[in-house]
């Protein structure tokens, strides 16, 4: 029976959106406020959000990879 790959593709798509969103937020904030230093205490909250977005995106991509088929005996 064919498996439905829609949930797996949906997870992968959402994970990629999180990664792209994190990168766009970092670049956008850096351009808008001229702050590229992640350790500046004035903007640490924004960079925490960026790190969480990127971490969740990478974790989602890793978890949504296709399983390697194994041989059954």
C-alpha positions in Angstrom: 0.0 0.0 0.0 1.3 3.5 -0.9 2.1 5.7 2.1 0.8 9.2 2.2 3.8 11.6 2.1 1.8 14.8 2.7 2.4 15.1 6.5 6.2 14.5 6.0 6.3 17.1 3.2 4.3 19.6 5.3 6.7 19.2 8.2 9.7 19.7 5.9 8.0 22.8 4.3 7.2 24.4 7.7 10.8 23.7 8.9 12.2 25.4 5.9 9.9 28.3 6.5 11.3 28.6 10.0 14.8 28.6 8.8 14.1 31.2 6.1 12.1 33.3 8.6 15.0 33.2 11.1 17.5 34.3 8.5 15.3 37.1 7.2 14.6 38.3 10.7 18.4 38.4 11.4 19.2 40.3 8.2 16.2 42.6 8.4 16.9 43.5 12.0 20.6 44.1 11.2 19.8 46.4 8.3 17.1 48.3 10.2 19.0 48.9 13.4 22.6 48.4 12.4 23.2 45.8 15.0 25.0 42.7 13.8 26.5 41.9 17.2 24.5 39.0 18.7 26.0 39.6 22.2 24.8 43.2 22.5 22.6 43.2 25.6 20.3 45.8 24.1 19.1 43.5 21.3 19.5 40.1 22.9 15.8 39.3 22.8 15.6 39.6 19.0 18.6 37.3 18.6 17.1 34.7 21.0 14.1 34.6 18.7 16.3 34.1 15.7 18.2 31.3 17.4 15.0 29.5 18.4 13.6 29.8 14.9 16.7 28.4 13.3 17.1 25.6 15.9 13.4 24.5 15.5 13.8 24.7 11.7 17.0 22.6 11.6 15.5 20.1 14.1 12.3 19.8 12.0 14.4 19.2 8.8 16.3 16.5 10.6 13.2 14.8 11.9 11.3 15.0 8.6 14.0 13.2 6.5 12.9 10.0 4.9 13.7 6.8 6.7 16.3 4.5 5.1 14.5 1.3 4.0 15.8 -1.8 5.6 15.7 -5.4 4.4 13.3 -7.7 6.2 14.4 -11.3 6.8 
